[in-house]
Amino acid sequence: MLEETIMVTDTPFKTYQEDAIQAAEELMYGDKVIERLKKATTEGEVCRIMATARNKKIELQERYGGNV
């Protein structure tokens, strides 16, 4: 008997990852952040990448002012 393998491409993690990538693009976090998000394998990793990018952007805004 042959077993049929069903691939699920739209998992909750994949949706979470795609949403984070879209948010990073809208927030103009840069190509490095987006590439890291694409390579992430866990929700925790995605969350850490986004938090780090946010904190770095805030730091740059405080240092240089305006929309960095």
VMD Tcl script that draws the C-alpha trace (Angstrom):
set ca {
  {0.00 0.00 0.00}
  {1.37 3.44 -0.95}
  {1.08 6.24 1.53}
  {0.08 9.59 0.16}
  {1.98 12.58 1.50}
  {0.00 15.76 1.82}
  {1.98 18.96 2.01}
  {0.40 21.80 3.91}
  {1.93 25.06 2.73}
  {-0.27 27.53 4.60}
  {0.52 26.63 8.19}
  {-0.11 29.05 11.05}
  {3.67 29.68 11.23}
  {3.88 30.45 7.52}
  {1.03 32.95 7.83}
  {2.70 34.53 10.87}
  {6.01 34.73 8.99}
  {4.39 36.30 5.91}
  {2.57 38.86 8.08}
  {5.85 39.75 9.80}
  {7.60 40.17 6.44}
  {4.82 42.43 5.21}
  {4.99 44.50 8.41}
  {8.79 44.77 8.14}
  {8.47 46.02 4.56}
  {5.83 48.59 5.56}
  {7.95 49.75 8.49}
  {10.99 49.99 6.19}
  {13.18 47.75 8.36}
  {15.53 46.99 5.46}
  {16.57 44.06 3.34}
  {18.69 42.34 6.01}
  {15.75 42.12 8.39}
  {13.46 40.79 5.67}
  {16.02 38.15 4.67}
  {16.36 37.06 8.31}
  {12.58 36.78 8.57}
  {12.45 34.63 5.43}
  {15.06 32.27 6.92}
  {13.40 32.08 10.35}
  {12.12 28.67 11.39}
  {10.17 29.44 14.59}
  {7.70 32.04 15.81}
  {10.11 32.94 18.57}
  {12.81 33.71 16.04}
  {10.43 35.89 13.99}
  {9.40 37.73 17.15}
  {13.03 38.29 18.20}
  {14.00 39.61 14.75}
  {11.07 42.03 14.71}
  {11.77 43.25 18.27}
  {15.45 43.78 17.51}
  {14.65 45.70 14.32}
  {12.11 47.85 16.17}
  {14.54 48.65 18.98}
  {17.31 49.49 16.51}
  {14.97 51.80 14.57}
  {13.88 53.54 17.78}
  {17.51 53.99 18.79}
  {18.36 55.54 15.42}
  {15.35 57.85 15.58}
  {16.34 59.03 19.04}
  {19.92 59.59 17.93}
  {19.28 61.28 14.57}
  {15.65 62.33 14.80}
  {13.07 62.08 12.06}
  {12.06 59.02 10.10}
  {15.17 56.82 9.89}
}
mol new
graphics top color blue
foreach p $ca { graphics top sphere $p radius 0.5 }
foreach p [lrange $ca 0 end-1] q [lrange $ca 1 end] { graphics top cylinder $p $q radius 0.2 }
display resetview
